[in-house]
Amino acid sequence: MHKPDMSVEVAGIKMRNPVMTASGTFGYGAEFADYLDLESIGAMITKGLSLKPKAGNPTPRIVETPGGMLNAIGLQNVGIDAFIAEKLPYLKNVQTPVVVNLYGNTLEEYGEVASRLDGLPGVAGIEVNISCPNVKQGGIVFGTDPKAAQEVVRLVRKSTTKPMIVKLSPNVTDVVSMAIACAEAGADALSLINTLTGMAIDLDRRRPILANVTGGLSGPAIKPVALRMVWQVAKNVKLPIIGIGGIMNGRDALEFMLAGATAIQVGTASFLDPGAAQRIAREMEQYLTENGIESVSSLIGALNA
């Protein structure tokens, strides 16, 4: 029995299989090298990078919930300078594409981080996190307003020649209009979904459990929402889509591909099983082999709906 073709391509980034690691759940890659073969997965996505180092939110900032977890880490990261000096040299030696997730609190910051990454060998592409408030515009979240999202994407597009993936927020009324806005502004691919806003309460103390009060919900609980949004966007936008949300095994991943995703990201699963990304890639291949499917790309958007 010959091995199925697991390779896919997203925005010019060639991957050996569709499995990527979700930003913020895989450190900067090296942290997971003891738990899985970094060259067994399709691509690694770094923790979200900002212009300056960021300490993140006060603790507690993670809480388990039924079917998932809430996090309010607050985008803690080492900053662009330390990433280039300390993290990238290691990543350059790994034969797996590295996509750098980036964000800013102002339009200018987005542009600056993108341009700093532009000429760097070892960076295969960027993923733009637009689920951030614009501090200069009274805290409006870039990713919930189509015009604000377009401004960010246009600016980043001008600042880099790298493949640009835009990560969409699910905390919107109409995810399709957001996707179209980002596509028109120059996105090369879309990843969805980011976390859903939620909260947890300690009944006895009558206080929120997270110091930040609210946090981002991830894990199996959000999978049905993520599948629906991927399916909707895939029907309306002619860009490669990366599906994210509660993918715990190979079957979950392949469901996202049927809905229209070209690749997928593994996030919360890596907290339960640090080798989850490699295991999921293996399970996907096993399903194809057992079902006589020759290539994983033949499943993209093949949902009978």
C-alpha positions in Angstrom: 0.0 0.0 0.0 1.6 3.3 -1.1 1.7 6.3 1.2 -0.8 9.1 0.5 0.5 12.5 -0.6 0.1 14.7 2.5 1.7 17.8 1.1 -0.2 21.1 0.8 0.7 24.7 -0.1 -0.7 27.8 1.6 0.1 31.2 0.1 3.3 29.9 -1.5 4.4 28.1 1.7 5.0 24.5 0.8 4.3 22.1 3.7 4.9 18.3 4.1 1.5 18.0 5.7 -1.4 20.3 6.7 -0.6 20.4 10.4 0.6 23.8 11.8 1.0 24.8 15.4 -1.3 27.6 16.7 0.3 30.8 17.9 0.7 31.1 21.6 0.5 27.3 22.2 3.9 26.2 21.0 6.3 28.8 22.4 8.9 29.6 19.8 9.3 26.0 18.7 12.4 24.9 20.5 10.4 24.4 23.7 8.6 21.4 22.1 11.7 19.8 20.5 11.9 17.2 23.3 8.3 16.1 22.8 8.0 15.7 19.0 10.0 15.8 15.8 9.8 19.4 14.6 10.3 18.1 11.1 7.3 15.9 11.2 4.7 18.7 11.0 3.8 21.1 8.2 4.8 24.5 9.8 5.4 26.1 13.1 3.8 29.4 14.1 5.5 31.4 16.8 4.0 33.1 19.8 2.6 36.5 18.8 5.4 39.1 18.5 5.2 42.8 19.2 7.7 45.6 18.6 8.7 45.8 22.3 8.8 42.9 24.8 5.5 42.5 26.7 5.0 41.0 30.2 1.3 40.0 29.6 -1.5 40.0 32.1 -1.4 39.4 35.9 -2.1 35.8 37.1 -4.3 33.8 37.3 -4.5 33.8 33.5 -5.5 30.3 32.6 -8.5 28.3 33.8 -9.9 25.0 32.6 -13.5 25.0 31.5 -15.9 22.3 30.4 -14.6 21.2 27.0 -11.7 23.6 26.8 -9.8 26.4 28.6 -9.9 30.2 29.0 -6.6 32.1 28.7 -5.8 35.7 29.3 -2.0 35.5 28.9 -2.1 39.0 27.3 0.2 38.3 24.4 3.4 38.0 26.6 6.4 37.8 24.3 10.1 38.6 24.0 9.7 41.4 21.4 11.1 41.5 17.8 14.7 42.2 18.7 15.1 39.3 21.1 13.3 37.0 18.7 15.7 37.8 15.8 18.8 37.5 18.1 17.8 34.6 20.3 15.0 32.5 18.8 15.5 32.7 15.0 19.0 31.1 14.9 17.7 27.9 16.3 14.6 27.9 14.0 16.7 28.4 10.9 18.2 24.9 11.4 14.9 23.2 11.5 13.6 22.0 8.1 10.1 23.1 8.7 8.6 26.5 7.6 8.4 29.1 10.4 5.5 31.5 10.3 5.8 34.5 12.6 2.6 35.7 14.3 2.7 39.4 14.9 0.5 42.1 16.4 0.5 45.8 17.3 -1.5 48.2 19.4 -1.4 50.8 16.7 -1.3 50.7 12.9 2.3 51.9 12.9 3.4 49.0 15.2 2.0 46.4 12.8 3.8 48.0 9.9 7.1 48.2 11.8 7.1 44.6 13.0 6.2 43.4 9.5 9.0 45.4 7.9 11.6 44.2 10.4 10.7 40.6 9.5 10.6 41.2 5.8 14.2 40.5 4.8 14.9 37.7 7.3 15.8 34.3 5.9 14.2 31.6 8.0 10.9 33.3 8.1 8.6 31.6 5.6 5.6 33.9 6.2 3.7 36.0 8.7 0.4 35.6 10.4 -1.3 38.9 11.4 -3.3 38.9 14.6 -6.0 41.5 14.2 -7.8 40.6 17.4 -6.1 43.6 19.2 -7.5 46.9 20.3 -6.2 50.0 18.5 -5.1 52.2 21.4 -5.1 55.3 19.3 -8.8 54.9 18.3 -10.4 54.4 21.7 -9.8 50.7 21.9 -11.7 49.6 18.8 -10.6 46.1 18.0 -9.0 45.9 14.5 -10.5 42.5 13.9 -14.2 43.3 14.6 -14.4 46.3 12.2 -14.0 45.6 8.5 -12.6 49.1 7.8 -10.0 48.9 10.6 -9.1 45.4 9.5 -8.5 46.6 6.0 -6.3 49.4 7.2 -4.0 47.0 9.1 -3.9 44.5 6.3 -3.1 47.2 3.7 -0.3 48.6 5.8 1.2 45.2 6.5 0.9 44.3 2.8 3.0 47.5 2.0 5.5 46.6 4.7 6.4 43.0 3.6 6.9 40.8 0.6 6.4 37.7 2.8 3.3 35.5 2.4 0.7 37.1 4.7 -1.9 35.1 6.6 -4.5 37.1 8.5 -6.0 35.5 11.6 -9.7 36.3 12.0 -11.6 36.9 15.2 -14.9 34.9 15.7 -16.2 37.7 18.0 -18.1 39.3 15.1 -21.6 39.2 13.7 -20.5 38.5 10.1 -17.2 36.7 9.7 -17.6 36.6 5.9 -17.6 40.4 5.5 -14.4 40.4 7.7 -12.8 37.8 5.4 -13.8 39.6 2.3 -12.4 42.9 3.7 -9.0 41.2 4.5 -8.9 39.5 1.0 -9.5 42.8 -0.7 -6.8 44.5 1.3 -4.1 42.0 0.2 -4.2 38.9 2.5 -2.7 35.8 0.9 -4.5 33.4 3.2 -6.8 33.5 6.2 -6.7 31.5 9.5 -9.8 31.1 11.6 -10.8 31.1 14.2 -9.1 32.9 17.1 -10.5 32.4 20.6 -14.1 33.3 21.6 -14.4 35.8 24.5 -15.6 34.1 27.7 -15.3 34.3 31.5 -15.3 32.0 34.5 -16.6 32.8 38.0 -15.6 31.6 41.4 -19.0 31.2 43.1 -17.7 31.1 46.7 -15.4 34.1 46.4 -17.9 35.9 44.1 -15.1 36.9 41.9 -13.9 36.3 38.3 -11.3 33.5 38.2 -9.1 35.3 35.7 -7.3 38.4 36.9 -8.3 40.0 33.5 -12.0 39.0 34.1 -12.5 37.8 30.6 -10.3 35.5 28.4 -10.2 33.6 25.2 -12.0 30.3 25.0 -10.4 27.5 23.1 -10.6 23.7 22.9 -13.2 21.2 21.8 -16.1 23.5 23.0 -15.4 25.9 20.1 -15.0 23.4 17.3 -18.6 23.5 16.0 -18.4 27.4 15.7 -15.0 27.2 14.0 -16.2 24.6 11.5 -19.2 26.7 10.6 -17.1 29.8 10.1 -14.4 28.0 8.0 -17.2 26.6 5.8 -18.9 30.0 5.4 -15.7 31.8 4.5 -14.5 29.0 2.1 -17.7 29.5 0.1 -17.2 33.2 -0.2 -13.5 33.9 -0.4 -11.0 32.5 -3.0 -8.1 32.4 -0.6 -6.5 29.4 1.2 -8.0 28.9 4.7 -6.3 27.5 7.8 -8.8 26.0 10.2 -8.4 26.4 13.9 -10.5 25.4 16.9 -10.7 22.4 19.1 -8.7 20.0 16.8 -7.7 17.1 19.1 -7.2 14.3 16.6 -6.8 13.5 13.0 -10.5 13.1 12.3 -11.1 16.6 13.7 -8.4 18.0 11.4 -9.9 16.2 8.3 -13.4 17.6 9.1 -11.9 21.1 8.8 -10.4 20.2 5.4 -13.8 19.0 4.2 -15.3 22.3 5.3 -12.8 24.1 3.0 -9.5 24.4 5.0 -6.2 23.8 3.1 -4.3 23.4 6.4 -5.1 23.3 10.1 -3.6 24.5 13.4 -3.3 22.5 16.6 -3.5 24.6 19.8 -5.1 23.6 23.0 -4.4 19.9 22.3 -0.6 20.6 22.8 -1.3 21.6 26.4 -2.8 18.1 27.1 -0.3 16.2 24.9 2.9 18.1 23.9 3.3 15.7 21.0 -0.2 16.3 19.7 0.7 18.0 16.4 2.9 15.1 15.3 0.3 12.5 16.4 -2.5 14.4 14.5 -0.4 14.4 11.3 0.1 10.7 11.7 -3.6 10.0 12.3 -4.6 12.0 9.3 -2.2 10.0 7.1 -3.5 6.8 8.6 -7.1 7.7 7.8 -6.2 8.4 4.2 -4.3 5.1 3.9 -7.1 3.1 5.4 -9.7 4.7 3.1 -7.6 4.5 -0.1 -7.4 8.3 -0.5 -4.4 9.2 -2.5 -3.9 12.8 -1.5 -5.0 14.9 1.4 -5.6 17.9 -0.9 -8.4 16.0 -2.6 -10.5 16.5 0.6 -10.3 20.3 0.6 -13.8 21.6 0.4 -15.2 18.2 -0.5 -18.1 18.4 1.9 -21.4 17.2 0.5 -23.6 19.9 1.8 
